[in-house]
Amino acid sequence: MFLTGTLKNGIRVIAEKNPTLHSVTVGFWVRAGQRDECNGEEGISHFIEHMLFKGTDKRSAKDISVAFDSIGGQINAFTAKEYTCFYARSMDQDLDLVLDILSDMLQNPKLDAEEMKREQGVVIEEINMVDDTPEDLVHDLLSEAYFGPHPLAKPILGTKKSVAALNAELIRDYMNRHYVPQNIVVALSGNFDFDHVMEELEKLLCDWPYNGNQADKLSMIWPEQKNLTVTRKTEQLHICLGFRGIAQDDELLYPMMVFNNIFGGGMSSRLFQEIREERGLAYSVYSYSSQYRDCGMFTVYGGMTLQQADAVAKIVHQQMEDVLAGGITDEELQRSRNQLRGNYILGSESSSNRMMAIGRSYLTTGKVRTPQEVLDAIAAVNMDQIITTAKLCFEKAPAIAAIGPKAGVKAALDAFEV
C-alpha cells in the first residue's frame, strides 16, 4: 500500500511502509536531467549532483560525511537523462537527521568557487575515463547517432569545455528554473511514521517557493537515425545498434522487458547463448531498453575483433528475422516471465530498490503500480505482444555507432546495417 501526500508548496511525497524493517531509504527526485540543458549548460545537471555534496550554508562537505558515518548511514546521488536523485539509507531512528541534511543540501548549496574548481577537475577526469573506455563511450556515440539534434543525444557528463565553463551564476539560474517544488518528489521505503514524515518535510521545505511559471515541456521526437564511427587503436570493435523503443508509460512496457530478456538481456538470451556460449565470437554481447517520457530506444551491443564482426552481424540479423517470423517458443516466453518475476520479488526485499522504483515512477509518470499489479502485468504478457514489440523495434533500420581500429571499422559497420 502506498502512502501519498502533497506539501503546501506542491512537493509530492510517496511512501511504502514496511514495519518489519529497522531501516528506511529516502530519495529526493528532481525532474532535471541532461535533456533539460540548454546550449552552454551541457553537463550542468550532473555537476550540480556533485556540488550539492560540497557543503551548505551551515554544513561543510566533511560535516555531511561525518554525520552519515556517525549513524552508519549511506548517502549518494546519480544523474540520468531526465532526472537527478539524491538518496540516503539509515536506521529508522535517524530519519529526521537524514531528511534535514538532504533538505539542506538541495535548498542551500554553498557553491564555493574553490570547491567548484576542484570538482570541475574531478568531472573532467570522469569524462576522460569514459573517453578511454570504448565499451562505455560507444553508448554515448549511439545516443548522438539515434537522437541527432535532440537534447537526448548529448552525454550526461557534458564535455570538458562545457564543464570548465560552469560557474555559480549558471548553476543558480539552472536550479531556479528546474529545482522547483512541482519538479520534485520525495520517496521513502522502510519503517517510518508517515504523518511525522509529512510534518518534518513541511517544516524543512516550507521556504521552497512554488514557481507556477515552470511547465513540463516535452518535444515528441522522430529520430533521424545515422551511423557514426570513431577510430581508436583498440583490439576490439565496439558496436551498438539503436532501434526504436517505447516511452515509460507505454502499454508495451512489460512485453518489452520480456522480449529483451529473450533477445539479449540475460545469460540465457539468444544473443548471449549463440554468440558467446556456442560460437565464442564475443566476450560481451547484450541488449537493453531505455525508456524516456515521450520516446525510447532498444539497444544491442557487442564487443568483438574485426575478424568476427561479419559472423556476429549475421547472427544478430538471423535472430531479428526469426523473432519477426514468430520464432519465439512458449518455453522462452515462460522462462523470461519467470526471470522478471524472480528479479522483481528479490529486488522488492530491499528498501533501496523499492524507493528507487516508486520514486522514479511517480516522478516521471505520476503513478505507481502495486507489487501485485506488476506481477500480474508480467504474467499477462503473451506471444502476440512479444511479436508486436519485436515489429515495433525492428520495423526500421537502426542507428549504428562503432568504435575500433581504423583498418576495417567501416567495413565492419556496414556488416551490421539492416
SULKAUR-V65337 format. One record per residue. N is the residue number from 1. RES is the residue in one small letter. SS is DSSP state (h for helix, s for strand, l for the rest). BURIAL is I if it has 16 or more other ideal C-beta (glycine too) atoms within 10 Angstrom, else O. Layout:
((N | RES | SS | BURIAL) (N | RES | SS | BURIAL))
//
This chain:
((1 | m | l | O) (2 | f | s | O) (3 | l | s | O) (4 | t | s | O) (5 | g | s | I) (6 | t | s | O) (7 | l | l | I) (8 | k | l | O) (9 | n | l | I) (10 | g | l | I) (11 | i | l | I) (12 | r | s | I) (13 | v | s | I) (14 | i | s | I) (15 | a | s | I) (16 | e | s | I) (17 | k | s | I) (18 | n | l | O) (19 | p | l | O) (20 | t | l | O) (21 | l | l | I) (22 | h | l | O) (23 | s | s | I) (24 | v | s | I) (25 | t | s | I) (26 | v | s | I) (27 | g | s | I) (28 | f | s | I) (29 | w | s | I) (30 | v | s | I) (31 | r | l | I) (32 | a | l | I) (33 | g | l | I) (34 | q | h | I) (35 | r | h | I) (36 | d | h | I) (37 | e | l | I) (38 | c | l | O) (39 | n | l | O) (40 | g | l | O) (41 | e | l | I) (42 | e | l | I) (43 | g | l | I) (44 | i | h | I) (45 | s | h | I) (46 | h | h | I) (47 | f | h | I) (48 | i | h | I) (49 | e | h | I) (50 | h | h | I) (51 | m | h | I) (52 | l | l | I) (53 | f | l | I) (54 | k | l | I) (55 | g | s | I) (56 | t | s | I) (57 | d | l | O) (58 | k | l | O) (59 | r | l | I) (60 | s | s | O) (61 | a | h | I) (62 | k | h | O) (63 | d | h | O) (64 | i | h | I) (65 | s | h | O) (66 | v | h | O) (67 | a | h | I) (68 | f | h | I) (69 | d | h | O) (70 | s | h | O) (71 | i | h | O) (72 | g | l | O) (73 | g | l | I) (74 | q | s | O) (75 | i | s | I) (76 | n | s | O) (77 | a | s | I) (78 | f | s | O) (79 | t | s | I) (80 | a | l | I) (81 | k | l | I) (82 | e | l | I) (83 | y | l | I) (84 | t | s | I) (85 | c | s | I) (86 | f | s | I) (87 | y | s | I) (88 | a | s | I) (89 | r | s | I) (90 | s | s | I) (91 | m | s | I) (92 | d | h | O) (93 | q | h | O) (94 | d | h | I) (95 | l | h | I) (96 | d | h | O) (97 | l | h | I) (98 | v | h | I) (99 | l | h | I) (100 | d | h | O) (101 | i | h | I) (102 | l | h | I) (103 | s | h | I) (104 | d | h | I) (105 | m | h | I) (106 | l | h | I) (107 | q | h | I) (108 | n | l | O) (109 | p | s | I) (110 | k | l | I) (111 | l | l | I) (112 | d | l | I) (113 | a | h | O) (114 | e | h | O) (115 | e | h | I) (116 | m | h | I) (117 | k | h | O) (118 | r | h | O) (119 | e | h | I) (120 | q | h | I) (121 | g | h | O) (122 | v | h | O) (123 | v | h | I) (124 | i | h | I) (125 | e | h | O) (126 | e | h | O) (127 | i | h | I) (128 | n | h | O) (129 | m | h | O) (130 | v | h | O) (131 | d | h | O) (132 | d | l | O) (133 | t | l | O) (134 | p | h | I) (135 | e | h | O) (136 | d | h | O) (137 | l | h | I) (138 | v | h | I) (139 | h | h | I) (140 | d | h | I) (141 | l | h | I) (142 | l | h | I) (143 | s | h | I) (144 | e | h | I) (145 | a | h | I) (146 | y | h | I) (147 | f | h | I) (148 | g | l | I) (149 | p | l | O) (150 | h | l | I) (151 | p | h | I) (152 | l | h | I) (153 | a | h | I) (154 | k | l | I) (155 | p | l | I) (156 | i | l | I) (157 | l | l | I) (158 | g | l | I) (159 | t | l | O) (160 | k | h | I) (161 | k | h | O) (162 | s | h | I) (163 | v | h | I) (164 | a | h | O) (165 | a | l | I) (166 | l | l | I) (167 | n | l | O) (168 | a | h | O) (169 | e | h | O) (170 | l | h | O) (171 | i | h | I) (172 | r | h | O) (173 | d | h | O) (174 | y | h | I) (175 | m | h | I) (176 | n | h | O) (177 | r | h | I) (178 | h | h | I) (179 | y | l | I) (180 | v | l | I) (181 | p | h | I) (182 | q | h | O) (183 | n | h | I) (184 | i | s | I) (185 | v | s | I) (186 | v | s | I) (187 | a | s | I) (188 | l | s | I) (189 | s | s | I) (190 | g | s | I) (191 | n | l | I) (192 | f | l | I) (193 | d | l | O) (194 | f | h | O) (195 | d | h | O) (196 | h | h | O) (197 | v | h | I) (198 | m | h | I) (199 | e | h | O) (200 | e | h | I) (201 | l | h | I) (202 | e | h | O) (203 | k | h | O) (204 | l | h | I) (205 | l | h | I) (206 | c | l | O) (207 | d | l | O) (208 | w | l | I) (209 | p | l | O) (210 | y | l | O) (211 | n | l | I) (212 | g | l | O) (213 | n | l | O) (214 | q | l | I) (215 | a | l | O) (216 | d | l | O) (217 | k | l | O) (218 | l | l | O) (219 | s | l | O) (220 | m | l | O) (221 | i | l | I) (222 | w | l | O) (223 | p | l | I) (224 | e | l | O) (225 | q | l | I) (226 | k | l | O) (227 | n | s | I) (228 | l | s | I) (229 | t | s | I) (230 | v | s | I) (231 | t | s | O) (232 | r | l | I) (233 | k | l | O) (234 | t | l | I) (235 | e | l | O) (236 | q | l | I) (237 | l | s | I) (238 | h | s | I) (239 | i | s | I) (240 | c | s | I) (241 | l | s | I) (242 | g | s | I) (243 | f | s | I) (244 | r | s | I) (245 | g | l | I) (246 | i | l | I) (247 | a | l | I) (248 | q | l | I) (249 | d | l | O) (250 | d | l | I) (251 | e | l | O) (252 | l | l | I) (253 | l | h | I) (254 | y | h | I) (255 | p | h | I) (256 | m | h | I) (257 | m | h | I) (258 | v | h | I) (259 | f | h | I) (260 | n | h | I) (261 | n | h | I) (262 | i | h | I) (263 | f | h | I) (264 | g | l | I) (265 | g | l | I) (266 | g | l | I) (267 | m | l | O) (268 | s | l | O) (269 | s | l | I) (270 | r | h | I) (271 | l | h | I) (272 | f | h | I) (273 | q | h | O) (274 | e | h | I) (275 | i | h | I) (276 | r | h | I) (277 | e | h | O) (278 | e | h | O) (279 | r | l | O) (280 | g | l | O) (281 | l | l | I) (282 | a | l | I) (283 | y | l | O) (284 | s | s | O) (285 | v | s | I) (286 | y | s | I) (287 | s | s | I) (288 | y | s | O) (289 | s | s | I) (290 | s | s | I) (291 | q | s | I) (292 | y | l | I) (293 | r | l | I) (294 | d | l | O) (295 | c | l | I) (296 | g | s | I) (297 | m | s | I) (298 | f | s | I) (299 | t | s | I) (300 | v | s | I) (301 | y | s | I) (302 | g | s | I) (303 | g | s | I) (304 | m | s | I) (305 | t | l | I) (306 | l | h | I) (307 | q | h | O) (308 | q | h | I) (309 | a | h | I) (310 | d | h | I) (311 | a | h | O) (312 | v | h | I) (313 | a | h | I) (314 | k | h | O) (315 | i | h | I) (316 | v | h | I) (317 | h | h | O) (318 | q | h | O) (319 | q | h | I) (320 | m | h | I) (321 | e | h | O) (322 | d | h | O) (323 | v | h | I) (324 | l | h | O) (325 | a | l | O) (326 | g | l | O) (327 | g | l | O) (328 | i | l | I) (329 | t | l | O) (330 | d | h | O) (331 | e | h | O) (332 | e | h | I) (333 | l | h | I) (334 | q | h | O) (335 | r | h | I) (336 | s | h | I) (337 | r | h | I) (338 | n | h | O) (339 | q | h | I) (340 | l | h | I) (341 | r | h | O) (342 | g | h | O) (343 | n | h | O) (344 | y | h | I) (345 | i | h | O) (346 | l | h | O) (347 | g | h | O) (348 | s | l | I) (349 | e | l | O) (350 | s | l | I) (351 | s | h | I) (352 | s | h | I) (353 | n | h | O) (354 | r | h | I) (355 | m | h | I) (356 | m | h | I) (357 | a | h | I) (358 | i | h | I) (359 | g | h | I) (360 | r | h | I) (361 | s | h | I) (362 | y | h | I) (363 | l | h | I) (364 | t | h | I) (365 | t | h | O) (366 | g | l | O) (367 | k | l | O) (368 | v | l | I) (369 | r | l | I) (370 | t | l | O) (371 | p | h | O) (372 | q | h | O) (373 | e | h | O) (374 | v | h | I) (375 | l | h | I) (376 | d | h | O) (377 | a | h | I) (378 | i | h | I) (379 | a | h | O) (380 | a | l | O) (381 | v | l | I) (382 | n | l | O) (383 | m | h | O) (384 | d | h | O) (385 | q | h | I) (386 | i | h | I) (387 | i | h | I) (388 | t | h | O) (389 | t | h | I) (390 | a | h | I) (391 | k | h | O) (392 | l | h | I) (393 | c | h | I) (394 | f | h | I) (395 | e | l | O) (396 | k | l | O) (397 | a | l | O) (398 | p | l | I) (399 | a | s | I) (400 | i | s | I) (401 | a | s | I) (402 | a | s | I) (403 | i | s | I) (404 | g | s | I) (405 | p | l | I) (406 | k | h | O) (407 | a | h | O) (408 | g | h | O) (409 | v | h | I) (410 | k | h | O) (411 | a | h | O) (412 | a | h | I) (413 | l | h | I) (414 | d | h | O) (415 | a | h | I) (416 | f | h | I) (417 | e | l | O) (418 | v | l | O))
//
